[in-house]
Amino acid sequence: MSHSENYNTMNINQILFGVNALILFFVAAIHFYWVFGGKWGANAVLPQINSQKRVFTPSPIATFAVAIPFLLISLIFAQAAGWFYFDIIGQYLSSLLLILVAVFAIRALGDFKYVGFFKKIKNTEFAINDTKYFTPLCAFVAVSLLIAIYI
């Protein structure tokens, strides 16, 4: 037996699911930070009609309502990575993962106005950040999930 055979190795799908779990956990944590009054980054993450006016300003309850699904999604990805097993997730894991591929792919494509690859408003702080960070991140999650599911 070689030295390397003594160690468990992670396969590529576990790594991809794990990376996505950490990403979504971080996104959830930022949202919880905003729920409890944090200000860092808040102005750069909300769609804007122009440089002066946001499309909407969410309440702490609305932000909490976004943070919880991100946290749950991170748990789904963590289970897919093999970090733990919850029976309720395990029963539906394959279906949940395919639904999440669709959700993140649709977000990456966007609403054809404020968000996504095909947005029309492109010169606001949010639009610039969406082009640089948010949309590519959603595309990465969707594509990496597809790779992890079908490898």
BALOBA-1460 file (C-alpha; in Angstrom, 3 decimals):
// residues 151
<rec num="1" residu="m" x="0.000" y="0.000" z="0.000"/>
<rec num="2" residu="s" x="1.448" y="3.339" z="-0.985"/>
<rec num="3" residu="h" x="1.600" y="6.248" z="1.394"/>
<rec num="4" residu="s" x="-1.113" y="8.157" z="-0.483"/>
<rec num="5" residu="e" x="-3.572" y="5.265" z="-0.174"/>
<rec num="6" residu="n" x="-3.730" y="5.842" z="3.590"/>
<rec num="7" residu="y" x="-5.677" y="9.046" z="3.122"/>
<rec num="8" residu="n" x="-9.236" y="9.585" z="2.045"/>
<rec num="9" residu="t" x="-9.364" y="11.671" z="-1.069"/>
<rec num="10" residu="m" x="-12.061" y="14.072" z="-2.103"/>
<rec num="11" residu="n" x="-13.374" y="13.804" z="-5.608"/>
<rec num="12" residu="i" x="-14.126" y="16.776" z="-7.828"/>
<rec num="13" residu="n" x="-17.858" y="16.803" z="-7.147"/>
<rec num="14" residu="q" x="-17.278" y="16.927" z="-3.383"/>
<rec num="15" residu="i" x="-14.909" y="19.843" z="-3.893"/>
<rec num="16" residu="l" x="-17.388" y="21.721" z="-6.112"/>
<rec num="17" residu="f" x="-20.285" y="21.131" z="-3.720"/>
<rec num="18" residu="g" x="-18.054" y="22.178" z="-0.810"/>
<rec num="19" residu="v" x="-16.913" y="25.383" z="-2.507"/>
<rec num="20" residu="n" x="-20.531" y="26.255" z="-3.283"/>
<rec num="21" residu="a" x="-21.542" y="25.491" z="0.313"/>
<rec num="22" residu="l" x="-18.908" y="27.922" z="1.593"/>
<rec num="23" residu="i" x="-19.874" y="30.599" z="-0.944"/>
<rec num="24" residu="l" x="-23.573" y="30.429" z="-0.051"/>
<rec num="25" residu="f" x="-22.806" y="30.311" z="3.672"/>
<rec num="26" residu="f" x="-20.773" y="33.511" z="3.245"/>
<rec num="27" residu="v" x="-23.623" y="35.134" z="1.283"/>
<rec num="28" residu="a" x="-26.067" y="34.129" z="4.048"/>
<rec num="29" residu="a" x="-23.723" y="35.516" z="6.715"/>
<rec num="30" residu="i" x="-23.525" y="38.892" z="4.939"/>
<rec num="31" residu="h" x="-27.324" y="39.033" z="4.806"/>
<rec num="32" residu="f" x="-27.567" y="38.259" z="8.535"/>
<rec num="33" residu="y" x="-25.010" y="41.026" z="9.141"/>
<rec num="34" residu="w" x="-27.334" y="43.440" z="7.307"/>
<rec num="35" residu="v" x="-30.374" y="42.148" z="9.219"/>
<rec num="36" residu="f" x="-28.678" y="43.151" z="12.465"/>
<rec num="37" residu="g" x="-27.792" y="46.645" z="11.284"/>
<rec num="38" residu="g" x="-24.543" y="46.192" z="9.380"/>
<rec num="39" residu="k" x="-23.901" y="48.784" z="6.682"/>
<rec num="40" residu="w" x="-20.785" y="47.524" z="4.861"/>
<rec num="41" residu="g" x="-21.558" y="46.751" z="1.225"/>
<rec num="42" residu="a" x="-25.279" y="47.433" z="1.527"/>
<rec num="43" residu="n" x="-25.287" y="50.266" z="-1.014"/>
<rec num="44" residu="a" x="-23.508" y="48.203" z="-3.658"/>
<rec num="45" residu="v" x="-25.833" y="45.194" z="-3.737"/>
<rec num="46" residu="l" x="-29.267" y="46.622" z="-4.489"/>
<rec num="47" residu="p" x="-30.424" y="47.278" z="-8.053"/>
<rec num="48" residu="q" x="-30.659" y="50.940" z="-8.986"/>
<rec num="49" residu="i" x="-32.751" y="52.819" z="-11.514"/>
<rec num="50" residu="n" x="-30.035" y="55.461" z="-11.625"/>
<rec num="51" residu="s" x="-27.141" y="56.499" z="-9.403"/>
<rec num="52" residu="q" x="-29.554" y="58.223" z="-7.007"/>
<rec num="53" residu="k" x="-32.496" y="55.821" z="-6.780"/>
<rec num="54" residu="r" x="-32.744" y="52.148" z="-5.802"/>
<rec num="55" residu="v" x="-35.330" y="49.846" z="-7.327"/>
<rec num="56" residu="f" x="-36.294" y="48.889" z="-3.753"/>
<rec num="57" residu="t" x="-34.938" y="49.105" z="-0.210"/>
<rec num="58" residu="p" x="-35.572" y="45.911" z="1.743"/>
<rec num="59" residu="s" x="-36.592" y="45.898" z="5.383"/>
<rec num="60" residu="p" x="-34.649" y="43.814" z="7.915"/>
<rec num="61" residu="i" x="-37.445" y="41.219" z="7.723"/>
<rec num="62" residu="a" x="-37.144" y="41.032" z="3.928"/>
<rec num="63" residu="t" x="-33.363" y="40.700" z="4.241"/>
<rec num="64" residu="f" x="-33.859" y="37.925" z="6.806"/>
<rec num="65" residu="a" x="-36.247" y="36.238" z="4.359"/>
<rec num="66" residu="v" x="-33.385" y="36.208" z="1.836"/>
<rec num="67" residu="a" x="-30.707" y="35.114" z="4.321"/>
<rec num="68" residu="i" x="-32.567" y="31.976" z="5.423"/>
<rec num="69" residu="p" x="-32.812" y="30.420" z="1.927"/>
<rec num="70" residu="f" x="-29.119" y="31.160" z="1.327"/>
<rec num="71" residu="l" x="-28.302" y="29.373" z="4.577"/>
<rec num="72" residu="l" x="-30.524" y="26.419" z="3.653"/>
<rec num="73" residu="i" x="-28.962" y="26.236" z="0.192"/>
<rec num="74" residu="s" x="-25.504" y="26.165" z="1.780"/>
<rec num="75" residu="l" x="-26.672" y="23.200" z="3.897"/>
<rec num="76" residu="i" x="-27.952" y="21.404" z="0.788"/>
<rec num="77" residu="f" x="-24.562" y="21.888" z="-0.876"/>
<rec num="78" residu="a" x="-22.735" y="20.816" z="2.296"/>
<rec num="79" residu="q" x="-24.761" y="17.608" z="2.405"/>
<rec num="80" residu="a" x="-24.032" y="16.989" z="-1.283"/>
<rec num="81" residu="a" x="-20.333" y="17.426" z="-0.421"/>
<rec num="82" residu="g" x="-20.700" y="14.686" z="2.172"/>
<rec num="83" residu="w" x="-20.095" y="16.883" z="5.200"/>
<rec num="84" residu="f" x="-23.176" y="15.549" z="7.017"/>
<rec num="85" residu="y" x="-26.486" y="13.848" z="6.358"/>
<rec num="86" residu="f" x="-29.987" y="15.106" z="7.137"/>
<rec num="87" residu="d" x="-32.650" y="12.635" z="6.093"/>
<rec num="88" residu="i" x="-35.060" y="15.374" z="4.999"/>
<rec num="89" residu="i" x="-32.478" y="16.777" z="2.572"/>
<rec num="90" residu="g" x="-31.257" y="13.348" z="1.481"/>
<rec num="91" residu="q" x="-34.686" y="12.268" z="0.295"/>
<rec num="92" residu="y" x="-34.885" y="15.166" z="-2.144"/>
<rec num="93" residu="l" x="-31.224" y="15.989" z="-2.782"/>
<rec num="94" residu="s" x="-31.131" y="15.223" z="-6.513"/>
<rec num="95" residu="s" x="-34.277" y="17.226" z="-7.205"/>
<rec num="96" residu="l" x="-33.157" y="20.121" z="-5.008"/>
<rec num="97" residu="l" x="-29.815" y="20.326" z="-6.797"/>
<rec num="98" residu="l" x="-31.444" y="20.439" z="-10.232"/>
<rec num="99" residu="i" x="-33.869" y="23.133" z="-9.061"/>
<rec num="100" residu="l" x="-30.918" y="25.153" z="-7.749"/>
<rec num="101" residu="v" x="-29.094" y="24.808" z="-11.081"/>
<rec num="102" residu="a" x="-32.147" y="26.371" z="-12.714"/>
<rec num="103" residu="v" x="-32.456" y="29.120" z="-10.076"/>
<rec num="104" residu="f" x="-28.824" y="30.206" z="-10.377"/>
<rec num="105" residu="a" x="-28.838" y="29.938" z="-14.185"/>
<rec num="106" residu="i" x="-31.981" y="32.082" z="-14.398"/>
<rec num="107" residu="r" x="-30.440" y="34.640" z="-12.029"/>
<rec num="108" residu="a" x="-27.303" y="34.730" z="-14.185"/>
<rec num="109" residu="l" x="-29.380" y="35.338" z="-17.305"/>
<rec num="110" residu="g" x="-31.275" y="38.012" z="-15.401"/>
<rec num="111" residu="d" x="-34.491" y="39.967" z="-15.674"/>
<rec num="112" residu="f" x="-33.348" y="41.805" z="-18.836"/>
<rec num="113" residu="k" x="-33.551" y="45.127" z="-16.995"/>
<rec num="114" residu="y" x="-31.580" y="45.400" z="-13.726"/>
<rec num="115" residu="v" x="-29.710" y="42.102" z="-13.181"/>
<rec num="116" residu="g" x="-27.913" y="39.398" z="-15.109"/>
<rec num="117" residu="f" x="-25.946" y="39.069" z="-18.313"/>
<rec num="118" residu="f" x="-28.698" y="40.715" z="-20.363"/>
<rec num="119" residu="k" x="-29.532" y="43.699" z="-18.143"/>
<rec num="120" residu="k" x="-30.313" y="47.001" z="-19.825"/>
<rec num="121" residu="i" x="-29.227" y="49.368" z="-17.024"/>
<rec num="122" residu="k" x="-25.452" y="48.988" z="-16.891"/>
<rec num="123" residu="n" x="-23.948" y="52.181" z="-15.486"/>
<rec num="124" residu="t" x="-25.041" y="52.188" z="-11.825"/>
<rec num="125" residu="e" x="-22.847" y="51.010" z="-8.953"/>
<rec num="126" residu="f" x="-25.001" y="47.912" z="-8.587"/>
<rec num="127" residu="a" x="-24.934" y="47.143" z="-12.324"/>
<rec num="128" residu="i" x="-21.149" y="47.363" z="-12.389"/>
<rec num="129" residu="n" x="-20.884" y="45.052" z="-9.364"/>
<rec num="130" residu="d" x="-23.480" y="42.739" z="-10.873"/>
<rec num="131" residu="t" x="-21.424" y="42.463" z="-14.056"/>
<rec num="132" residu="k" x="-18.136" y="41.932" z="-12.190"/>
<rec num="133" residu="y" x="-19.231" y="39.740" z="-9.278"/>
<rec num="134" residu="f" x="-22.861" y="38.728" z="-8.756"/>
<rec num="135" residu="t" x="-23.817" y="37.422" z="-12.192"/>
<rec num="136" residu="p" x="-20.543" y="35.519" z="-12.761"/>
<rec num="137" residu="l" x="-20.914" y="34.024" z="-9.280"/>
<rec num="138" residu="c" x="-24.426" y="32.801" z="-10.111"/>
<rec num="139" residu="a" x="-23.167" y="31.383" z="-13.409"/>
<rec num="140" residu="f" x="-20.296" y="29.660" z="-11.587"/>
<rec num="141" residu="v" x="-22.676" y="28.092" z="-9.083"/>
<rec num="142" residu="a" x="-25.021" y="26.870" z="-11.842"/>
<rec num="143" residu="v" x="-22.252" y="25.446" z="-14.040"/>
<rec num="144" residu="s" x="-20.273" y="23.923" z="-11.173"/>
<rec num="145" residu="l" x="-23.437" y="22.266" z="-9.859"/>
<rec num="146" residu="l" x="-24.101" y="20.766" z="-13.282"/>
<rec num="147" residu="i" x="-20.540" y="19.469" z="-13.423"/>
<rec num="148" residu="a" x="-20.736" y="18.070" z="-9.880"/>
<rec num="149" residu="i" x="-24.104" y="16.413" z="-10.493"/>
<rec num="150" residu="y" x="-23.122" y="14.734" z="-13.737"/>
<rec num="151" residu="i" x="-19.543" y="13.668" z="-12.966"/>
